[in-house]
Structures are given as structure tokens and as C-alpha cells.
Amino acid sequence: MTEHDDMAERLVERLISEPDVIIKSFRRKISGLKRRKKYIHRKESRRFAAELDHLLEDLEQAKPDPGVGMSLIASFLETDQTIFGNCDDSSGYISDVYRYGARSLFTQYASRCTDKKQVLDLLIKTYSNDPYSVREGLIDNGLEILGEEEANNAIHLFELLLEEVEDEYQKGHYFRAIESLARQTGNAELFERIRMQSTEEPSVSSCIDIGRVYLESGFPQKALEWINRISSYETFMDRERREILQEIYGQFGDSQKEAELAWLSFRKSRNLHTLDKLLKVIGEEKRELVIDDEAGFIIDDGKVDYSDINFLIDVKKFDEAEICILVMAGTKTLNGRFYETILPMAKSMESEAKMLAAYVIYRALLESILDRKFYKAYPYAAKYLKKLDHLATEIEDWQDLGEHGMYHVWLNQVHGRKSSFWKHYRGE
């Protein structure tokens, strides 16, 4: 039976089964998972994860009472000790079901459950026993699940648990819970106290995190004080620091400094995200002006990199992107090893009839494989050479690159002995 047949059969079974029958089946399968002894190899992990996903989908289809659904998902999460102690999940497929699928359903049921004390008890019990760190995301929806009163009660209970525990892993687990709930409830002072409890001197990331929580809680001045604790010479998390400073000055109403930081972030990393953040400050009506000016600046500057080329393609400045690609080809800085970056560029250039730019990229991809004697990639190299053959028929002005016939001669001289590559090229 095919995978599609299996899926169709499951859908039919869900439609014709009574909710109580589905719930009983869910309980039975959970019990089976807790008793499971068969090892799950890496190659089996994707299929097993799909089975777990289907199990959660079955429960969702049954539409259980929120309290029942919440308890059943907690039972599902409790299978983690059996499953992760007996599998190779290096791919992450199985853990994703626990971290995201189960978390989503737990939040869905718990937020609709009216007995918030029951929710609190189950949340703390489920979160606390988490040896494989797949349940920790539950707490990130704490305010939504519990409401403000019980979220504050949860903070108090986690602080009591923190005082009693000695295990460093468990301490970190409780620290994380308190920090998350403090952030959600807008308690920036508590977040600061907990973060600083284990260190005398805050790290760059701690300064940014604490500053972020103060900013989100409506205290931009306090946020600025924390960001200013970072040395001006520090380069780690520079982008994050600029972004939060921009938001801080935005809350202050200091449009000049906000714009300066937005421009700095944009110039450091030109992309659609930083462009949009800049335009939110200086005005959307300046979009075309900014794009035109930056395209000219990139060309005039001459220091071309892949991110700028991607930006030019994203804003549909294909002529300028072509110039940059040809400059990189001429300076021998177009590196075929970065195929994940430059292959999409080649496709974009070809779609816009920029055949020479596409051609030089495919050359770089081909030569990278052959120079490294990367035998497994020879089929791709052969495909790239065939692409070059096709593109060559569309190119009239070769500029200083040399025509395709000359390139074939050179390729045979340098790589003529790579017989397996040529066999792939000839389709043998």
C-alpha cells in the first residue's frame, strides 16, 4: 500500500470514528509508546515522526474537552523519555513533533480550559520533568495559557522550586521558565534579577536581552542604560544592538538618531528587511529613490559581495546585478563553492535574459566541482556544462571573457583526464 493510500485510510477512519473511540485509541497508543523497546534508527526517524504527527492530528480531530485534551497531550509529552532514550534523532524530525506539534495543541487546549489552577499544576509538572529539553517551549505560551494572575503564581512557584534544587541542569530549566514568564508579564526587574543571579558581569547577549525586556515593558530609558553597558568596540551581536537602539530612539521620538541607525543597519547589510525598516522611519514614498541611489552606490563603490547582488536582484535592479556579477567574474572572486548562494543568482539572471551573467556563474560552479575532483558532483558538473552550451547560443557580446568554443578547448586541456565527468556529459 502506498503512502497516499495510508493517508487516505487514516482520513476515512477519522471521519467515521466517534470522538470517544478516537480518544480511547489515543490513550492506547500512548501506553504503547511508553512501553516501546524497538530502536528507531536515523533512516526511520522521519517516518516515525510522521506517525506521531498523525496521532496528534487524530486527537485534534476528536475535539476533546479542553481539560481532557490538555491532559492527553501531557501524557504524549511523557513518552519522550522512552522515545529519545531509544532512537537516533540527529535529524531532529522526532523532537520537532514534541517541541512544536505537541506544544501547539497543549497551548490550544490549556488556553481554553477554565480551571486555571488545574492548568497551572499540570504545566509545572510537565515542564519540570524535561530531561531531553523538548517541553521547555510550553512555558513560552504561559501568559496565554494561564492568564496574568496564574502566570504570576507560576513565577512564585518556580522561584520556590529553584531554591530547593541543586542540579545545575534543573536550575537552568527553572531560570529559563522564570525569565520567560517575567518577559511575558512585563516584569523587567525580575527578568534582570534572574539573568544577573548567575553572573557578576553581564554578557553582550544579556545586556541586549535585559534591554529588550525593559523596552517591551515600556521603559526605554532603562533599556538604553543596559545597551550602553556594551563597549562601543564590541562587534558581537552588533546587528541586534543597532536594531534595539533604533527602537529605543523611536520610543523617545528622536527621529534623527532613529534614522541614522536605520541607515547604518541598511548599509551594513542591504536586504529587503533592513530596507523596510529604513523606510518605516524615513517614509515609504522614498523607496524608489533609496533603491536607485543604493544601486548606484554599490556600482561606484566597487567592493562587490554576494549580499549586495542578492539585494539588487530582490529590488529588480538586474542591470546593476549583472555588472556586479561580471566584475566578480573578472576579478576571479566568483566562488562556485557557494552554490547555494550563486545558483539562484544564475537562474534569476537567465530569467531576465542576462545570459552572460548567468554564463559566468555556471562556469564558476562547474570549475569548482572539477578543481576539487568532487566525483559525487560530476553529474551536476555535466549538467552545468550543458547549460553553458545552451547559454552560449544566446550570447553575442562576450566582452573579455572569451567565447564558448575557446572555453571548451581550455576545459579539455585542464580537465580532459576526468573521464567519469566527460561520460556524464556525453550521457554514457
N, C-alpha and C positions, 0 to 999 in steps of 0.2 A: 504493500500500500504506500502511495506517495505521501510526502509531507502535506500537500494540499488536501489529500483525502483525509488525513488525520485531523487537520484543522476543521474541515467541513463536518466531520463526525462529531468533534467536540462542540461545535456551534449548535448542531442539531440537538445534541444531548442537553445542552444548557437550556434550549428553548422548550423542550418537552419535560424537563425535570422540575419538580416542585422545589421552592426555595429551601424547605426543611430537608429535602433529600440532598440538595447540593451542600448544605451546611454540615450534615452528617458525614457526607463523603469527604469534605474538607477536614473535619476532625480526624477521620480515619487516616487520611493521607499524612496529616501532621504527625500522628502517632507512628506511622511507618517511617517517616523521615528521622524521627528521634531514635528509632531502633536500627537505622540503616548502618550496615557494616561494609558494603561494597565500595571499593575505592573508585573515585571519579578521576580519570586521567585527564590531562590537559586537552587532548583532542575531543574528549566527551563533554567538556565543561560548557560549551555553547549550547548543546542540545539539552543538557540538564538544566541550565539556566532558563531555557525556553519552557521546559516543563514546570518550573517554579512560577514563571510568569503566567502560564495558563492556569495554574492553581489559584493565584491571586485574582485573575480575571473571573474565574468561576465564582469565587466568593463575592466579588463586586456585583456580578450579575444577579446573585441571590437577594441582594438588597437587605441584608440583615439589620436588626435593630442596632443603632449606633453603639450601645454598650456591648452587645454581643460581638459586633464586628471588630471593635477595638480589642476585646479580649482574644479573639481568634487571631488577629494579626500579631498580638503579643506572643501567642503560642507559636506562631510561624517563626517569629524572630528568635525564639528559644531553641530552634533547631540549628542555629548557627554553630554551636559547639560540636555537634555531631558531624555536620556537613564540612565545616572548614578544617576540622581535625582529621578529615579523611578524604581530601581532594587536592588536586593541583589547580588552583585558581589564579595562576600567574597572569592569565589573560584578563582577569577582572570581571568576566561575564556574570559569575555567580554572585559575587559581592555586590555588584550593581543592583541586582534584584532586591537584596536586603536593604542597601543604602537608599535606593530611590523608589522602587516599586512599593515595598512594604511600608516605607516611611510615608509615602503619599497617602496610602489607604489608612494608616493609623491616624494621620492628621485629619483626614476626611471624616472618619467615624468619631474620633475623640472630640473634635470641634463641635459636633452636633449632639454630643452626649450632655444631658442636662445636669447630671450628678458630677460636678467638677471635682469633688473630693475623691470620688472613685477614679476619675481620670488622673488626678494628681498621684494617688497611691500607685496606680499601675505604671504611670510614666516613670516615676522614680525607681520602682522595682525593675522595670525593663531596661532603663538607661544604665542603672548601676552595675548590672552584671553583663559586661560587654567586652569579653576577652579578645575579640577579633576586630573591635572598633568599627562595627557595621551598624551599630544602633545610635551612635553619637549624634547623628543628624536629627534625631527625634526632638532634641531639645531646641533646635533652631526654629521650630514652629511653636515653641512653648506658650507665647502670649496668645496666639490664635487658638491653641488647644485649651488653655486653662482660663483665659480671662485675666485681667490685671490683678485681682485680689489673690487668686490661687497661684499666679506666677510669682508674686512676692512671697507667698508662703513657701513655694518651691525653693526660692533663693535661700530662705532661712533654713529649710531642711537640708539643703546641700551644704550649707555652712556648718551645720551640726555634724553631718557625715564627714566633712573634711577634717574636723577636729579629732575624730575617732580613728581615722585611717592612717597607716604607716607606709603602706605600699606606694612607691613613687608613681607607678602607672595609674593606680586608682586615684591618687591625689591629683594628677594631671587631668584625669577624666572629670573630677568634680570641679576643678578650677575652670575647665572649659565650659561646664554647664552654668556655673555662676556668671562667668563673663558673658555668655550668650544671652542669658536672661536679663542681666544688667543692661546690656545693649538694647534689647527689645523693649524693656520698660523705661528706657531713658534715664537710667541711674548711672550717670557718667562717673560720679565719685566712687561708687562701688566698683565699677569696671577698673578704674585707675588703681584702687587699693588692692584688688585681687591680682592684677597684672604685675604690680610692683612688689607683691608679697614675697616673690621668689628671687628677687634681684635687687642689687643696690643701685646699679646704673642702668637705665633703660636702653634697650637696643633701638636701632633706627625703626624697625618694624613696630616695636612697642610704642614709640613716640607717635608714629602715624596712626596706629590703631586707637590709642587713647585720644589723640586729637580728633579722629574721625567720630568717636562716640560723643565727645563734647560738642562737636559741630552738629551732629544729628539731634542732640538733646537741646539745641538752641543756645549754646554758649560759645560763639565764635571767638571771643577774646581768649577764653581758656584754651580753645583749640589752637589758636595762634601761638600761645605760650609754649605749648607742647611741641609744635612743629619747629619753633625757633630753637629748641634744645638740640636739634640736629646740626652738626657742623656744616658750614657753607661749603666745605671742601669734600663732604661726603657725596659719593656718587651712587651708592647702593639705594635702590628704590627712589631714584631721582624723579622718575615719571610720576609715581604715586604722590610724592611730596608736592610737585608742581600742581597736580590736579586738586589736591585738598586746599592748597594755598589759594588757588583760583576760586574755589567755592567759598572759602573764608572771606576773601575780599568782596566777593559777590554779596554775601550776607551783610558785610559792612556798608555796602553801597559805594565802594571805591572802584568805580568803573575803569579808571585809568590803570590801576595795578592789575585788575582782573583781566583787562585786555592785553597788558604786557605779558602776563603769564600764559594766556591763551595763545598768543603769537609764539612765545618761546616753545611751548609744547608742540605746536603745529610745525614749527621749523625744525625741531629736534626729530620729529617723526611724522612726516606727511602721510596722512591716510584719511579715509572718509570720516572716521571717528573724531580725530583731532580737528578736522575741518569743520564738522558740525558743531563741535564745542566752541570753536572760534567764532563761527557765525552767530551762535546764540548770544555772544557778547557784543559783537560789532554790528550785527544786523544781517539777516538773511538776504537782503537786497544787494549785498556786496559779494555774493557768491561768485558770479562770473568774473568780476574784477579781480578777486583774490586768486581764482584759478588761473586766469590769464597771466597775472603778474608772477605767480609762483612757477608756472611753466617756463616763462622767460628767464626767471632767476636760476632755475635748475640748469637750463641750457648754458647760460652765461657763466655760471659757477664752474662748470666743467668737472666737478667731483661727483661723478655719476655713481649711484648704487642701485641695488635691486628694489629697495623700498620706494625710491623716487620713481622708478619706471612703473612699478605697480600702481602708484598714485596717479601718474599720468594716464595710464590705461583706464583706471577707475573713473576718472573725470573726463574720459573720452578725448584726451589730447594725444591722439595717435601719431600725428606728425612728429611731435616732440619726443614721444616714446621711441619712435623709430630712430631718431637722431641719437638718442642716448644708447640704444642697443648697438648701433653701428660704431659709436665711439668706443664702447666696451670691447667690441669685436676687434677694432683696430688697435687697441692697446693691450690685447690679449688678456683682458680681465674678465671675460665672459666664461664662467666656470661651469662646465657640464655636470659636475658632481652635484650641483644644487638643482637637480632635475625637478624636484617638487616645486621649486620657485620659478624656474625659467621655462619649463614645458608649457604651463598655462599662458605665459607671455607669447610663446611661439604661436599657439592656437589663436590668441587674440589678434596678433599681427596678421596672420593668414586670413582671418575672417574679415579684416579691414583692408585686404589687398596690399598689405605692406610685405611683399614677398621676400625682398632682400633681407629685411629684419628677421623674418621667420627663418629664412635660409641659414643665417649665421648662427642662430640658436640651435637649430638641428645639427649643424656642423659641430658645435661645442658638445652637444650631447653624445654624438657619435664618437668623437675623438676621445672623450673622457672614458668611455667604455673600452675602446681599443687600447688606449695608452696604459690602462690599468690591467689589461688582459683579464677582464671580468667576464669569464666564459659564460656564466649563467645568464648574463645580459646580452649575449650576442644576438639572440632573436630580436631584441629591441634595437640593437645597433643596425641590424639588417633593415628593419622597418624604417629607421631614420634615414638610411642611405636611399631607400626607395622614395621616401618623402622628398629628399633633396633632388632626386631625379625629376620628380614631378614639378617641384617649385621652380627648378631651373628653366623649364619651358615657359614660365610666366615672367621671367626676369629679362629685361632688355639692358638696363644700365647696371653694370656690375661694380661701378666705381673702382676702387683699388683692390678689390678682393680676389680677382682672378676668376675666370669663367669655370663652369662646372666640369667641362672636359679636362681642363688642367688639374682640377681638384681630384678627379678620378685617377689621373696619372700619378699624382703625388700620393694618393691613398694606396695605390698598388705598390709604389716604391717603398713606402714606410710600413705598411701592414699587409703586404701581399702574402706573407707566410702564414697568416692566421686563417688556415684552411677551413676551420669549422664556421668562422664568420662568413666567409665567401659562399660556403654551401648554403647557409641560411639565406643569404642574399639572392642566390640563384634558385632558391626553393627546392633544393635537393634533399 
